[in-house]
Each structure stands twice: as C-alpha cells, then as structure tokens.
Amino acid sequence: MVRELADDGIDVAVACRVLGVSRSGFYEWKDRPVSAREQENEMLLRYIEKIHADPRKKTYGSPGYTLS
C-alpha cells in the first residue's frame, strides 16, 4: 500500500506514518529479492495464459465439443 501511495505522489514518510509501518521496514521489503513462491506463481500465470490463448485448447467436456 505504501508503494501504491508513493506511486500516486504521496510522500513515503507520510504514507508509512499513516499506515503505521516504519520507513526502514518498507525499504527493506521493497528491496527484497523476489521469493521462490512469487517466481513460481509468475511462471504458472504465464503458462495458464499461454494455454488459454491456444485456440486448440478451447474445448470443454467430451471431445468434439468446442466453445465458441
């Protein structure tokens, strides 16, 4: 939320104070590398989007029935 407020032009110090978080904690979180779980989620999302975009995969139910 602090990052979103900062992106909207709100001073980070003000956003942290209002939300009750420390600036040092915010910057530590912001600079943290992406976790293995987040990387896996991103990979799965790209895979799902690829499958969804494949016109041959738009089938449902028994073979031969396609969604239009």
C-alpha positions in Angstrom: 0.0 0.0 0.0 2.9 2.4 0.8 4.3 1.7 -2.7 0.9 2.5 -4.3 0.5 5.7 -2.4 4.1 6.7 -3.3 3.3 6.0 -6.9 0.4 8.3 -6.6 2.6 11.1 -5.4 2.2 10.7 -1.6 5.4 11.1 0.4 6.7 7.7 1.6 7.3 9.1 5.1 3.7 10.3 5.3 2.3 7.0 3.9 4.3 5.0 6.4 3.2 7.1 9.3 -0.5 6.9 8.3 -0.3 3.1 7.8 1.8 2.5 10.9 4.8 1.0 9.3 8.5 2.0 9.6 10.2 3.6 6.6 13.2 1.3 7.1 10.8 -1.7 7.1 9.2 -0.5 3.9 12.5 0.0 2.1 13.8 -3.4 3.4 10.6 -5.1 2.0 10.9 -3.1 -1.3 14.5 -4.0 -1.9 14.0 -7.7 -1.1 14.5 -10.1 -3.9 11.5 -11.9 -5.4 10.7 -15.1 -3.4 10.7 -18.5 -4.9 6.9 -18.7 -4.4 6.4 -15.4 -6.3 8.7 -16.7 -9.2 6.7 -19.9 -9.4 3.4 -18.0 -9.3 4.6 -15.8 -12.2 5.7 -18.9 -14.2 2.3 -20.6 -13.6 0.5 -17.4 -14.6 2.4 -17.3 -17.9 1.7 -21.0 -18.5 -2.0 -20.6 -17.9 -2.2 -17.5 -20.2 -0.4 -19.4 -22.9 -2.8 -22.4 -22.6 -5.8 -20.0 -22.6 -4.6 -18.3 -25.7 -4.2 -21.5 -27.7 -7.2 -21.9 -29.9 -6.9 -25.7 -30.0 -7.3 -25.9 -26.2 -10.7 -24.2 -26.1 -12.6 -27.4 -25.7 -14.9 -28.4 -22.8 -16.4 -31.7 -22.0 -16.4 -34.5 -24.5 -14.1 -34.5 -27.5 -15.6 -32.5 -30.4 -17.4 -30.0 -28.3 -15.8 -26.6 -28.6 -16.6 -23.3 -27.1 -17.4 -20.6 -29.5 
